Amino acid sequence: MPKKIILVEDNVDVCLGYKMLINMTNEYEVVNYYHIGDEALKNLNKDMPDIALVDIDLLWVL
Amino acid sequence: MNGIELTRRIKLAFPKIEIIIITIFENSERVFDSLSAGASGYLTKNANQLEVIDALDQIVKGGSPMSPAIARMVVGSFKKNNTNPFTDKELSVLDALVQGKSYKSIALSFDVSIDAVRFHIKNIYLKLQVNSKEDAITKAKKNNWV
């Protein structure tokens, strides 16, 4: 079973780049990606990732 | 929320989820803050595939992908400076001040009079060459004395 990963990154290009890189391996799989932190937080229960890759400079969304 | 706040909230809700921070600038205070918030390591945005997979492998093995410069900052934050000018009692009072305790509660917890606490604080101010509690705390923290 590959380790489940979510990406939280507001730069679409970086996000898709990481997704492609990671999904080329057998060990890891990107199960979801988000551009907004709140969305990622809401779906943690559903995604149940082993690892979250989080952009430090995510935009604040109220 | 930004990545540091998100890291804090994810770790609060699901402590077992490992978090890797993605950053443009490698050696910054903010990377250190994200590690303090619960991230296990970080990657730079221009990392190549090998570096990305290597970071994931390190996390799975229980490691923390980070540069030596950031690792030094982390170690420094745990290492208290033992070359301080204070007596043991003064150091305890200084610690209590940092925790936000009042003179009265410091006096109670050390079983001494408020005047004795004032005496120690006066000596602490003299040694630090400061005139306020805030300045004393700032200076003590800066020197890793507390």
N, CA and C atoms of all chains as a GROMACS GRO file, in nm:
protein
  624
    1MET      N    1   0.083  -0.121   0.000
    1MET     CA    2   0.000   0.000   0.000
    1MET      C    3   0.087   0.127   0.000
    2PRO      N    4   0.074   0.209  -0.103
    2PRO     CA    5   0.153   0.333  -0.101
    2PRO      C    6   0.108   0.426   0.012
    3LYS      N    7   0.203   0.505   0.063
    3LYS     CA    8   0.170   0.604   0.167
    3LYS      C    9   0.085   0.714   0.105
    4LYS      N   10  -0.019   0.754   0.179
    4LYS     CA   11  -0.111   0.855   0.125
    4LYS      C   12  -0.062   0.997   0.157
    5ILE      N   13  -0.066   1.079   0.056
    5ILE     CA   14  -0.014   1.216   0.070
    5ILE      C   15  -0.119   1.317   0.025
    6ILE      N   16  -0.132   1.427   0.100
    6ILE     CA   17  -0.210   1.540   0.048
    6ILE      C   18  -0.114   1.658   0.027
    7LEU      N   19  -0.147   1.740  -0.071
    7LEU     CA   20  -0.069   1.861  -0.100
    7LEU      C   21  -0.155   1.982  -0.066
    8VAL      N   22  -0.098   2.079   0.004
    8VAL     CA   23  -0.169   2.204   0.029
    8VAL      C   24  -0.077   2.316  -0.017
    9GLU      N   25  -0.107   2.366  -0.134
    9GLU     CA   26  -0.015   2.460  -0.203
    9GLU      C   27  -0.099   2.549  -0.294
   10ASP      N   28  -0.085   2.682  -0.277
   10ASP     CA   29  -0.173   2.767  -0.357
   10ASP      C   30  -0.117   2.798  -0.496
   11ASN      N   31   0.008   2.763  -0.520
   11ASN     CA   32   0.063   2.779  -0.654
   11ASN      C   33   0.030   2.653  -0.734
   12VAL      N   34  -0.057   2.669  -0.834
   12VAL     CA   35  -0.109   2.553  -0.909
   12VAL      C   36   0.005   2.475  -0.976
   13ASP      N   37   0.101   2.547  -1.034
   13ASP     CA   38   0.211   2.479  -1.104
   13ASP      C   39   0.294   2.394  -1.010
   14VAL      N   40   0.328   2.454  -0.894
   14VAL     CA   41   0.408   2.379  -0.795
   14VAL      C   42   0.329   2.256  -0.750
   15CYS      N   43   0.199   2.277  -0.726
   15CYS     CA   44   0.112   2.170  -0.678
   15CYS      C   45   0.110   2.053  -0.777
   16LEU      N   46   0.086   2.085  -0.904
   16LEU     CA   47   0.077   1.980  -1.005
   16LEU      C   48   0.214   1.914  -1.028
   17GLY      N   49   0.319   1.995  -1.020
   17GLY     CA   50   0.455   1.941  -1.035
   17GLY      C   51   0.484   1.836  -0.928
   18TYR      N   52   0.456   1.873  -0.804
   18TYR     CA   53   0.478   1.780  -0.694
   18TYR      C   54   0.393   1.654  -0.711
   19LYS      N   55   0.268   1.675  -0.753
   19LYS     CA   56   0.175   1.562  -0.768
   19LYS      C   57   0.230   1.462  -0.871
   20MET      N   58   0.278   1.519  -0.982
   20MET     CA   59   0.330   1.433  -1.087
   20MET      C   60   0.454   1.356  -1.039
   21LEU      N   61   0.545   1.430  -0.974
   21LEU     CA   62   0.669   1.367  -0.924
   21LEU      C   63   0.637   1.252  -0.830
   22ILE      N   64   0.545   1.280  -0.738
   22ILE     CA   65   0.516   1.182  -0.632
   22ILE      C   66   0.442   1.061  -0.688
   23ASN      N   67   0.348   1.086  -0.780
   23ASN     CA   68   0.269   0.975  -0.833
   23ASN      C   69   0.347   0.886  -0.930
   24MET      N   70   0.469   0.929  -0.965
   24MET     CA   71   0.553   0.844  -1.050
   24MET      C   72   0.615   0.730  -0.968
   25THR      N   73   0.608   0.739  -0.836
   25THR     CA   74   0.668   0.635  -0.752
   25THR      C   75   0.563   0.529  -0.716
   26ASN      N   76   0.610   0.416  -0.669
   26ASN     CA   77   0.518   0.312  -0.621
   26ASN      C   78   0.492   0.327  -0.471
   27GLU      N   79   0.580   0.401  -0.404
   27GLU     CA   80   0.572   0.409  -0.258
   27GLU      C   81   0.475   0.515  -0.207
   28TYR      N   82   0.449   0.615  -0.290
   28TYR     CA   83   0.368   0.728  -0.244
   28TYR      C   84   0.258   0.762  -0.345
   29GLU      N   85   0.146   0.810  -0.292
   29GLU     CA   86   0.036   0.847  -0.381
   29GLU      C   87  -0.031   0.975  -0.329
   30VAL      N   88  -0.047   1.073  -0.418
   30VAL     CA   89  -0.118   1.195  -0.380
   30VAL      C   90  -0.268   1.166  -0.387
   31VAL      N   91  -0.335   1.162  -0.272
   31VAL     CA   92  -0.478   1.128  -0.270
   31VAL      C   93  -0.566   1.252  -0.288
   32ASN      N   94  -0.511   1.369  -0.261
   32ASN     CA   95  -0.586   1.492  -0.282
   32ASN      C   96  -0.493   1.612  -0.276
   33TYR      N   97  -0.537   1.722  -0.337
   33TYR     CA   98  -0.458   1.844  -0.323
   33TYR      C   99  -0.550   1.963  -0.308
   34TYR      N  100  -0.502   2.065  -0.239
   34TYR     CA  101  -0.584   2.181  -0.204
   34TYR      C  102  -0.502   2.308  -0.225
   35HIS      N  103  -0.574   2.415  -0.258
   35HIS     CA  104  -0.508   2.545  -0.270
   35HIS      C  105  -0.539   2.631  -0.148
   36ILE      N  106  -0.630   2.586  -0.065
   36ILE     CA  107  -0.670   2.661   0.056
   36ILE      C  108  -0.661   2.570   0.178
   37GLY      N  109  -0.598   2.623   0.284
   37GLY     CA  110  -0.575   2.542   0.404
   37GLY      C  111  -0.702   2.489   0.468
   38ASP      N  112  -0.806   2.574   0.474
   38ASP     CA  113  -0.931   2.533   0.539
   38ASP      C  114  -0.993   2.409   0.472
   39GLU      N  115  -0.982   2.405   0.339
   39GLU     CA  116  -1.038   2.292   0.265
   39GLU      C  117  -0.965   2.163   0.302
   40ALA      N  118  -0.833   2.174   0.311
   40ALA     CA  119  -0.753   2.057   0.348
   40ALA      C  120  -0.793   2.007   0.487
   41LEU      N  121  -0.809   2.104   0.578
   41LEU     CA  122  -0.843   2.072   0.717
   41LEU      C  123  -0.979   2.000   0.725
   42LYS      N  124  -1.074   2.050   0.646
   42LYS     CA  125  -1.210   1.994   0.647
   42LYS      C  126  -1.211   1.849   0.599
   43ASN      N  127  -1.120   1.817   0.507
   43ASN     CA  128  -1.123   1.684   0.445
   43ASN      C  129  -1.023   1.585   0.503
   44LEU      N  130  -0.957   1.623   0.612
   44LEU     CA  131  -0.857   1.533   0.670
   44LEU      C  132  -0.918   1.398   0.707
   45ASN      N  133  -1.039   1.403   0.762
   45ASN     CA  134  -1.109   1.281   0.802
   45ASN      C  135  -1.130   1.185   0.687
   46LYS      N  136  -1.159   1.243   0.572
   46LYS     CA  137  -1.187   1.164   0.453
   46LYS      C  138  -1.057   1.117   0.386
   47ASP      N  139  -0.961   1.210   0.374
   47ASP     CA  140  -0.835   1.177   0.306
   47ASP      C  141  -0.747   1.084   0.388
   48MET      N  142  -0.747   1.104   0.518
   48MET     CA  143  -0.662   1.028   0.610
   48MET      C  144  -0.519   1.009   0.557
   49PRO      N  145  -0.450   1.120   0.531
   49PRO     CA  146  -0.315   1.106   0.475
   49PRO      C  147  -0.213   1.061   0.580
   50ASP      N  148  -0.105   0.999   0.531
   50ASP     CA  149   0.008   0.970   0.620
   50ASP      C  150   0.097   1.093   0.630
   51ILE      N  151   0.104   1.165   0.519
   51ILE     CA  152   0.193   1.282   0.512
   51ILE      C  153   0.120   1.398   0.444
   52ALA      N  154   0.137   1.518   0.498
   52ALA     CA  155   0.082   1.638   0.434
   52ALA      C  156   0.198   1.728   0.392
   53LEU      N  157   0.200   1.767   0.266
   53LEU     CA  158   0.299   1.864   0.220
   53LEU      C  159   0.231   2.000   0.220
   54VAL      N  160   0.281   2.092   0.300
   54VAL     CA  161   0.211   2.219   0.324
   54VAL      C  162   0.298   2.339   0.286
   55ASP      N  163   0.245   2.424   0.200
   55ASP     CA  164   0.315   2.547   0.162
   55ASP      C  165   0.318   2.643   0.281
   56ILE      N  166   0.435   2.691   0.316
   56ILE     CA  167   0.447   2.782   0.430
   56ILE      C  168   0.378   2.916   0.403
   57ASP      N  169   0.369   2.954   0.274
   57ASP     CA  170   0.315   3.086   0.239
   57ASP      C  171   0.172   3.081   0.189
   58LEU      N  172   0.094   2.985   0.235
   58LEU     CA  173  -0.047   2.979   0.196
   58LEU      C  174  -0.113   3.112   0.226
   59LEU      N  175  -0.202   3.152   0.139
   59LEU     CA  176  -0.272   3.278   0.163
   59LEU      C  177  -0.373   3.261   0.274
   60TRP      N  178  -0.392   3.369   0.350
   60TRP     CA  179  -0.494   3.367   0.454
   60TRP      C  180  -0.631   3.379   0.388
   61VAL      N  181  -0.720   3.291   0.418
   61VAL     CA  182  -0.858   3.302   0.367
   61VAL      C  183  -0.951   3.303   0.486
   62LEU      N  184  -1.034   3.406   0.494
   62LEU     CA  185  -1.125   3.415   0.610
   62LEU      C  186  -1.251   3.332   0.586
   63MET      N  187  -0.577   3.057   0.639
   63MET     CA  188  -0.465   3.038   0.733
   63MET      C  189  -0.337   3.012   0.656
   64ASN      N  190  -0.225   3.049   0.713
   64ASN     CA  191  -0.100   3.020   0.644
   64ASN      C  192  -0.051   2.879   0.680
   65GLY      N  193   0.062   2.840   0.623
   65GLY     CA  194   0.110   2.703   0.641
   65GLY      C  195   0.146   2.668   0.784
   66ILE      N  196   0.195   2.769   0.858
   66ILE     CA  197   0.236   2.743   0.997
   66ILE      C  198   0.112   2.714   1.082
   67GLU      N  199   0.008   2.798   1.062
   67GLU     CA  200  -0.116   2.778   1.137
   67GLU      C  201  -0.183   2.646   1.097
   68LEU      N  202  -0.179   2.616   0.968
   68LEU     CA  203  -0.238   2.490   0.922
   68LEU      C  204  -0.164   2.370   0.984
   69THR      N  205  -0.032   2.380   0.989
   69THR     CA  206   0.048   2.274   1.051
   69THR      C  207   0.003   2.252   1.196
   70ARG      N  208  -0.012   2.362   1.268
   70ARG     CA  209  -0.052   2.354   1.410
   70ARG      C  210  -0.188   2.284   1.422
   71ARG      N  211  -0.280   2.322   1.333
   71ARG     CA  212  -0.417   2.266   1.343
   71ARG      C  213  -0.421   2.120   1.301
   72ILE      N  214  -0.344   2.084   1.197
   72ILE     CA  215  -0.343   1.943   1.156
   72ILE      C  216  -0.287   1.857   1.269
   73LYS      N  217  -0.176   1.903   1.329
   73LYS     CA  218  -0.113   1.823   1.435
   73LYS      C  219  -0.204   1.812   1.558
   74LEU      N  220  -0.282   1.917   1.580
   74LEU     CA  221  -0.375   1.915   1.693
   74LEU      C  222  -0.485   1.812   1.670
   75ALA      N  223  -0.537   1.807   1.547
   75ALA     CA  224  -0.648   1.717   1.515
   75ALA      C  225  -0.597   1.574   1.489
   76PHE      N  226  -0.485   1.563   1.419
   76PHE     CA  227  -0.432   1.431   1.383
   76PHE      C  228  -0.280   1.428   1.407
   77PRO      N  229  -0.240   1.404   1.530
   77PRO     CA  230  -0.096   1.411   1.563
   77PRO      C  231  -0.009   1.315   1.482
   78LYS      N  232  -0.070   1.208   1.429
   78LYS     CA  233   0.012   1.109   1.358
   78LYS      C  234   0.046   1.151   1.214
   79ILE      N  235  -0.028   1.247   1.160
   79ILE     CA  236   0.003   1.292   1.023
   79ILE      C  237   0.137   1.366   1.026
   80GLU      N  238   0.228   1.322   0.941
   80GLU     CA  239   0.358   1.388   0.931
   80GLU      C  240   0.346   1.505   0.834
   81ILE      N  241   0.408   1.617   0.870
   81ILE     CA  242   0.395   1.735   0.784
   81ILE      C  243   0.532   1.779   0.732
   82ILE      N  244   0.536   1.797   0.601
   82ILE     CA  245   0.656   1.853   0.539
   82ILE      C  246   0.618   1.991   0.485
   83ILE      N  247   0.693   2.091   0.522
   83ILE     CA  248   0.668   2.227   0.479
   83ILE      C  249   0.734   2.252   0.344
   84ILE      N  250   0.663   2.320   0.256
   84ILE     CA  251   0.721   2.360   0.127
   84ILE      C  252   0.752   2.509   0.135
   85THR      N  253   0.875   2.544   0.106
   85THR     CA  254   0.916   2.684   0.124
   85THR      C  255   1.005   2.731   0.010
   86ILE      N  256   1.004   2.863  -0.014
   86ILE     CA  257   1.096   2.918  -0.115
   86ILE      C  258   1.230   2.943  -0.049
   87PHE      N  259   1.226   3.005   0.070
   87PHE     CA  260   1.350   3.040   0.139
   87PHE      C  261   1.382   2.934   0.243
   88GLU      N  262   1.501   2.878   0.229
   88GLU     CA  263   1.536   2.764   0.313
   88GLU      C  264   1.568   2.803   0.457
   89ASN      N  265   1.655   2.902   0.472
   89ASN     CA  266   1.704   2.929   0.607
   89ASN      C  267   1.635   3.050   0.669
   90SER      N  268   1.513   3.033   0.707
   90SER     CA  269   1.444   3.147   0.764
   90SER      C  270   1.384   3.112   0.899
   91GLU      N  271   1.355   3.218   0.974
   91GLU     CA  272   1.290   3.202   1.104
   91GLU      C  273   1.157   3.130   1.088
   92ARG      N  274   1.092   3.155   0.973
   92ARG     CA  275   0.958   3.098   0.953
   92ARG      C  276   0.963   2.947   0.937
   93VAL      N  277   1.071   2.898   0.874
   93VAL     CA  278   1.086   2.752   0.865
   93VAL      C  279   1.099   2.696   1.007
   94PHE      N  280   1.179   2.765   1.086
   94PHE     CA  281   1.196   2.724   1.225
   94PHE      C  282   1.062   2.727   1.299
   95ASP      N  283   0.983   2.832   1.275
   95ASP     CA  284   0.850   2.842   1.338
   95ASP      C  285   0.761   2.726   1.297
   96SER      N  286   0.771   2.687   1.170
   96SER     CA  287   0.685   2.577   1.124
   96SER      C  288   0.727   2.445   1.190
   97LEU      N  289   0.857   2.429   1.213
   97LEU     CA  290   0.904   2.309   1.283
   97LEU      C  291   0.854   2.312   1.427
   98SER      N  292   0.856   2.431   1.488
   98SER     CA  293   0.805   2.444   1.624
   98SER      C  294   0.655   2.413   1.629
   99ALA      N  295   0.585   2.442   1.518
   99ALA     CA  296   0.440   2.419   1.514
   99ALA      C  297   0.407   2.272   1.491
  100GLY      N  298   0.508   2.191   1.461
  100GLY     CA  299   0.483   2.047   1.448
  100GLY      C  300   0.525   1.983   1.317
  101ALA      N  301   0.578   2.063   1.224
  101ALA     CA  302   0.626   2.003   1.098
  101ALA      C  303   0.749   1.917   1.127
  102SER      N  304   0.766   1.811   1.047
  102SER     CA  305   0.879   1.721   1.070
  102SER      C  306   0.999   1.756   0.984
  103GLY      N  307   0.977   1.840   0.882
  103GLY     CA  308   1.087   1.876   0.795
  103GLY      C  309   1.036   1.968   0.687
  104TYR      N  310   1.119   1.997   0.590
  104TYR     CA  311   1.072   2.085   0.484
  104TYR      C  312   1.142   2.056   0.352
  105LEU      N  313   1.082   2.108   0.247
  105LEU     CA  314   1.135   2.095   0.111
  105LEU      C  315   1.135   2.232   0.048
  106THR      N  316   1.230   2.261  -0.039
  106THR     CA  317   1.224   2.388  -0.111
  106THR      C  318   1.143   2.368  -0.239
  107LYS      N  319   1.084   2.479  -0.288
  107LYS     CA  320   0.995   2.469  -0.405
  107LYS      C  321   1.067   2.421  -0.529
  108ASN      N  322   1.199   2.444  -0.534
  108ASN     CA  323   1.271   2.401  -0.654
  108ASN      C  324   1.337   2.263  -0.637
  109ALA      N  325   1.293   2.187  -0.537
  109ALA     CA  326   1.351   2.054  -0.515
  109ALA      C  327   1.325   1.965  -0.636
  110ASN      N  328   1.424   1.884  -0.674
  110ASN     CA  329   1.403   1.793  -0.787
  110ASN      C  330   1.339   1.664  -0.735
  111GLN      N  331   1.307   1.574  -0.828
  111GLN     CA  332   1.232   1.454  -0.790
  111GLN      C  333   1.306   1.372  -0.683
  112LEU      N  334   1.438   1.359  -0.702
  112LEU     CA  335   1.516   1.282  -0.606
  112LEU      C  336   1.504   1.340  -0.466
  113GLU      N  337   1.512   1.474  -0.459
  113GLU     CA  338   1.506   1.540  -0.328
  113GLU      C  339   1.369   1.523  -0.264
  114VAL      N  340   1.264   1.532  -0.348
  114VAL     CA  341   1.127   1.516  -0.295
  114VAL      C  342   1.109   1.375  -0.239
  115ILE      N  343   1.149   1.277  -0.317
  115ILE     CA  344   1.131   1.137  -0.274
  115ILE      C  345   1.220   1.107  -0.154
  116ASP      N  346   1.341   1.164  -0.156
  116ASP     CA  347   1.434   1.144  -0.044
  116ASP      C  348   1.374   1.201   0.086
  117ALA      N  349   1.310   1.318   0.075
  117ALA     CA  350   1.248   1.379   0.194
  117ALA      C  351   1.134   1.291   0.246
  118LEU      N  352   1.054   1.238   0.152
  118LEU     CA  353   0.943   1.150   0.193
  118LEU      C  354   0.998   1.024   0.260
  119ASP      N  355   1.104   0.967   0.198
  119ASP     CA  356   1.165   0.846   0.256
  119ASP      C  357   1.216   0.873   0.398
  120GLN      N  358   1.279   0.990   0.415
  120GLN     CA  359   1.332   1.025   0.548
  120GLN      C  360   1.220   1.033   0.651
  121ILE      N  361   1.109   1.095   0.611
  121ILE     CA  362   0.994   1.109   0.702
  121ILE      C  363   0.940   0.972   0.742
  122VAL      N  364   0.926   0.883   0.641
  122VAL     CA  365   0.871   0.749   0.668
  122VAL      C  366   0.962   0.673   0.765
  123LYS      N  367   1.092   0.697   0.753
  123LYS     CA  368   1.188   0.628   0.842
  123LYS      C  369   1.201   0.698   0.978
  124GLY      N  370   1.121   0.802   0.998
  124GLY     CA  371   1.126   0.870   1.128
  124GLY      C  372   1.225   0.984   1.134
  125GLY      N  373   1.280   1.021   1.019
  125GLY     CA  374   1.378   1.131   1.016
  125GLY      C  375   1.314   1.265   0.991
  126SER      N  376   1.398   1.367   0.981
  126SER     CA  377   1.351   1.504   0.957
  126SER      C  378   1.436   1.570   0.850
  127PRO      N  379   1.384   1.575   0.727
  127PRO     CA  380   1.465   1.641   0.623
  127PRO      C  381   1.480   1.790   0.649
  128MET      N  382   1.604   1.836   0.668
  128MET     CA  383   1.630   1.979   0.687
  128MET      C  384   1.778   2.008   0.665
  129SER      N  385   1.809   2.133   0.636
  129SER     CA  386   1.948   2.170   0.612
  129SER      C  387   2.022   2.180   0.745
  130PRO      N  388   2.158   2.169   0.740
  130PRO     CA  389   2.234   2.182   0.865
  130PRO      C  390   2.209   2.316   0.935
  131ALA      N  391   2.186   2.423   0.858
  131ALA     CA  392   2.165   2.555   0.920
  131ALA      C  393   2.038   2.557   1.006
  132ILE      N  394   1.932   2.497   0.952
  132ILE     CA  395   1.807   2.492   1.028
  132ILE      C  396   1.823   2.398   1.148
  133ALA      N  397   1.892   2.285   1.125
  133ALA     CA  398   1.914   2.191   1.236
  133ALA      C  399   1.986   2.262   1.351
  134ARG      N  400   2.082   2.350   1.318
  134ARG     CA  401   2.156   2.424   1.420
  134ARG      C  402   2.062   2.517   1.498
  135MET      N  403   1.968   2.579   1.427
  135MET     CA  404   1.871   2.666   1.495
  135MET      C  405   1.785   2.586   1.592
  136VAL      N  406   1.747   2.466   1.548
  136VAL     CA  407   1.664   2.381   1.634
  136VAL      C  408   1.741   2.341   1.759
  137VAL      N  409   1.867   2.298   1.739
  137VAL     CA  410   1.950   2.257   1.854
  137VAL      C  411   1.969   2.375   1.948
  138GLY      N  412   1.996   2.492   1.889
  138GLY     CA  413   2.018   2.613   1.969
  138GLY      C  414   1.898   2.647   2.056
  139SER      N  415   1.778   2.618   2.005
  139SER     CA  416   1.658   2.652   2.080
  139SER      C  417   1.642   2.564   2.203
  140PHE      N  418   1.703   2.445   2.200
  140PHE     CA  419   1.691   2.355   2.315
  140PHE      C  420   1.803   2.377   2.416
  141LYS      N  421   1.910   2.437   2.367
  141LYS     CA  422   2.029   2.449   2.452
  141LYS      C  423   2.025   2.577   2.532
  142LYS      N  424   2.010   2.563   2.660
  142LYS     CA  425   2.009   2.684   2.741
  142LYS      C  426   2.153   2.727   2.771
  143ASN      N  427   2.172   2.856   2.774
  143ASN     CA  428   2.305   2.909   2.802
  143ASN      C  429   2.335   2.898   2.951
  144ASN      N  430   2.440   2.822   2.984
  144ASN     CA  431   2.472   2.801   3.126
  144ASN      C  432   2.565   2.907   3.184
  145THR      N  433   2.615   2.995   3.098
  145THR     CA  434   2.707   3.096   3.148
  145THR      C  435   2.630   3.222   3.181
  146ASN      N  436   2.537   3.211   3.276
  146ASN     CA  437   2.459   3.329   3.314
  146ASN      C  438   2.514   3.390   3.442
  147PRO      N  439   2.485   3.518   3.466
  147PRO     CA  440   2.543   3.586   3.582
  147PRO      C  441   2.461   3.572   3.711
  148PHE      N  442   2.358   3.488   3.709
  148PHE     CA  443   2.263   3.487   3.820
  148PHE      C  444   2.290   3.379   3.924
  149THR      N  445   2.238   3.406   4.044
  149THR     CA  446   2.236   3.302   4.147
  149THR      C  447   2.120   3.208   4.114
  150ASP      N  448   2.115   3.092   4.178
  150ASP     CA  449   2.006   2.996   4.152
  150ASP      C  450   1.870   3.060   4.180
  151LYS      N  451   1.863   3.136   4.291
  151LYS     CA  452   1.736   3.198   4.328
  151LYS      C  453   1.693   3.302   4.224
  152GLU      N  454   1.790   3.383   4.181
  152GLU     CA  455   1.759   3.484   4.080
  152GLU      C  456   1.709   3.419   3.951
  153LEU      N  457   1.772   3.308   3.916
  153LEU     CA  458   1.733   3.237   3.795
  153LEU      C  459   1.590   3.182   3.807
  154SER      N  460   1.557   3.132   3.927
  154SER     CA  461   1.421   3.081   3.949
  154SER      C  462   1.320   3.194   3.937
  155VAL      N  463   1.355   3.311   3.994
  155VAL     CA  464   1.265   3.427   3.988
  155VAL      C  465   1.248   3.472   3.843
  156LEU      N  466   1.360   3.474   3.770
  156LEU     CA  467   1.357   3.514   3.630
  156LEU      C  468   1.267   3.420   3.549
  157ASP      N  469   1.282   3.291   3.575
  157ASP     CA  470   1.198   3.190   3.510
  157ASP      C  471   1.050   3.216   3.538
  158ALA      N  472   1.020   3.248   3.664
  158ALA     CA  473   0.881   3.274   3.704
  158ALA      C  474   0.828   3.399   3.634
  159LEU      N  475   0.914   3.501   3.620
  159LEU     CA  476   0.874   3.624   3.551
  159LEU      C  477   0.838   3.592   3.406
  160VAL      N  478   0.921   3.509   3.343
  160VAL     CA  479   0.897   3.471   3.203
  160VAL      C  480   0.763   3.399   3.190
  161GLN      N  481   0.731   3.320   3.293
  161GLN     CA  482   0.602   3.248   3.290
  161GLN      C  483   0.484   3.340   3.318
  162GLY      N  484   0.514   3.467   3.346
  162GLY     CA  485   0.407   3.565   3.367
  162GLY      C  486   0.353   3.568   3.509
  163LYS      N  487   0.428   3.509   3.603
  163LYS     CA  488   0.379   3.508   3.742
  163LYS      C  489   0.393   3.645   3.808
  164SER      N  490   0.302   3.674   3.898
  164SER     CA  491   0.308   3.802   3.970
  164SER      C  492   0.409   3.790   4.085
  165TYR      N  493   0.450   3.907   4.139
  165TYR     CA  494   0.542   3.907   4.253
  165TYR      C  495   0.483   3.823   4.366
  166LYS      N  496   0.351   3.842   4.386
  166LYS     CA  497   0.285   3.774   4.496
  166LYS      C  498   0.290   3.622   4.477
  167SER      N  499   0.262   3.578   4.356
  167SER     CA  500   0.261   3.433   4.336
  167SER      C  501   0.403   3.376   4.339
  168ILE      N  502   0.502   3.457   4.297
  168ILE     CA  503   0.643   3.411   4.307
  168ILE      C  504   0.678   3.396   4.456
  169ALA      N  505   0.639   3.496   4.535
  169ALA     CA  506   0.667   3.492   4.679
  169ALA      C  507   0.604   3.368   4.742
  170LEU      N  508   0.481   3.341   4.702
  170LEU     CA  509   0.411   3.225   4.758
  170LEU      C  510   0.478   3.093   4.718
  171SER      N  511   0.511   3.083   4.588
  171SER     CA  512   0.568   2.955   4.544
  171SER      C  513   0.708   2.930   4.598
  172PHE      N  514   0.784   3.037   4.629
  172PHE     CA  515   0.918   3.016   4.687
  172PHE      C  516   0.917   3.030   4.840
  173ASP      N  517   0.798   3.054   4.893
  173ASP     CA  518   0.782   3.068   5.038
  173ASP      C  519   0.873   3.177   5.095
  174VAL      N  520   0.872   3.292   5.030
  174VAL     CA  521   0.949   3.408   5.080
  174VAL      C  522   0.857   3.530   5.078
  175SER      N  523   0.905   3.641   5.135
  175SER     CA  524   0.822   3.762   5.138
  175SER      C  525   0.827   3.831   5.000
  176ILE      N  526   0.730   3.920   4.978
  176ILE     CA  527   0.731   3.996   4.853
  176ILE      C  528   0.856   4.084   4.846
  177ASP      N  529   0.901   4.134   4.963
  177ASP     CA  530   1.022   4.215   4.965
  177ASP      C  531   1.144   4.136   4.916
  178ALA      N  532   1.147   4.008   4.954
  178ALA     CA  533   1.259   3.924   4.910
  178ALA      C  534   1.256   3.908   4.757
  179VAL      N  535   1.134   3.893   4.702
  179VAL     CA  536   1.120   3.882   4.557
  179VAL      C  537   1.168   4.011   4.492
  180ARG      N  538   1.125   4.126   4.549
  180ARG     CA  539   1.167   4.257   4.495
  180ARG      C  540   1.319   4.270   4.497
  181PHE      N  541   1.380   4.219   4.605
  181PHE     CA  542   1.526   4.225   4.620
  181PHE      C  543   1.594   4.148   4.506
  182HIS      N  544   1.543   4.026   4.481
  182HIS     CA  545   1.602   3.945   4.373
  182HIS      C  546   1.582   4.012   4.237
  183ILE      N  547   1.462   4.067   4.219
  183ILE     CA  548   1.433   4.131   4.090
  183ILE      C  549   1.521   4.254   4.069
  184LYS      N  550   1.544   4.329   4.177
  184LYS     CA  551   1.632   4.446   4.167
  184LYS      C  552   1.772   4.402   4.122
  185ASN      N  553   1.821   4.292   4.182
  185ASN     CA  554   1.954   4.242   4.144
  185ASN      C  555   1.958   4.191   3.999
  186ILE      N  556   1.845   4.128   3.959
  186ILE     CA  557   1.836   4.080   3.820
  186ILE      C  558   1.844   4.199   3.724
  187TYR      N  559   1.767   4.306   3.755
  187TYR     CA  560   1.768   4.426   3.670
  187TYR      C  561   1.909   4.486   3.662
  188LEU      N  562   1.975   4.491   3.779
  188LEU     CA  563   2.111   4.547   3.783
  188LEU      C  564   2.205   4.466   3.694
  189LYS      N  565   2.198   4.334   3.708
  189LYS     CA  566   2.289   4.249   3.630
  189LYS      C  567   2.260   4.256   3.480
  190LEU      N  568   2.132   4.274   3.448
  190LEU     CA  569   2.095   4.283   3.306
  190LEU      C  570   2.102   4.425   3.252
  191GLN      N  571   2.119   4.520   3.346
  191GLN     CA  572   2.118   4.663   3.311
  191GLN      C  573   1.990   4.701   3.238
  192VAL      N  574   1.876   4.663   3.300
  192VAL     CA  575   1.745   4.699   3.245
  192VAL      C  576   1.662   4.765   3.355
  193ASN      N  577   1.551   4.826   3.314
  193ASN     CA  578   1.466   4.895   3.412
  193ASN      C  579   1.323   4.842   3.416
  194SER      N  580   1.295   4.740   3.334
  194SER     CA  581   1.158   4.690   3.335
  194SER      C  582   1.156   4.539   3.322
  195LYS      N  583   1.042   4.484   3.364
  195LYS     CA  584   1.023   4.340   3.357
  195LYS      C  585   1.032   4.292   3.212
  196GLU      N  586   0.966   4.370   3.124
  196GLU     CA  587   0.963   4.332   2.982
  196GLU      C  588   1.105   4.323   2.924
  197ASP      N  589   1.187   4.425   2.956
  197ASP     CA  590   1.324   4.427   2.905
  197ASP      C  591   1.406   4.311   2.964
  198ALA      N  592   1.381   4.282   3.091
  198ALA     CA  593   1.454   4.172   3.156
  198ALA      C  594   1.422   4.040   3.087
  199ILE      N  595   1.293   4.019   3.060
  199ILE     CA  596   1.250   3.894   2.996
  199ILE      C  597   1.309   3.883   2.855
  200THR      N  598   1.300   3.995   2.781
  200THR     CA  599   1.354   3.995   2.644
  200THR      C  600   1.502   3.961   2.644
  201LYS      N  601   1.577   4.026   2.734
  201LYS     CA  602   1.722   4.006   2.736
  201LYS      C  603   1.758   3.864   2.781
  202ALA      N  604   1.685   3.814   2.879
  202ALA     CA  605   1.711   3.678   2.929
  202ALA      C  606   1.683   3.574   2.822
  203LYS      N  607   1.575   3.597   2.747
  203LYS     CA  608   1.539   3.502   2.639
  203LYS      C  609   1.643   3.506   2.527
  204LYS      N  610   1.683   3.630   2.496
  204LYS     CA  611   1.780   3.649   2.387
  204LYS      C  612   1.910   3.573   2.417
  205ASN      N  613   1.946   3.569   2.545
  205ASN     CA  614   2.070   3.502   2.584
  205ASN      C  615   2.050   3.355   2.621
  206ASN      N  616   1.926   3.305   2.599
  206ASN     CA  617   1.894   3.165   2.633
  206ASN      C  618   1.919   3.134   2.780
  207TRP      N  619   1.894   3.232   2.867
  207TRP     CA  620   1.913   3.207   3.011
  207TRP      C  621   1.788   3.145   3.073
  208VAL      N  622   1.678   3.157   3.003
  208VAL     CA  623   1.554   3.096   3.053
  208VAL      C  624   1.492   3.010   2.944
   0.00000   0.00000   0.00000
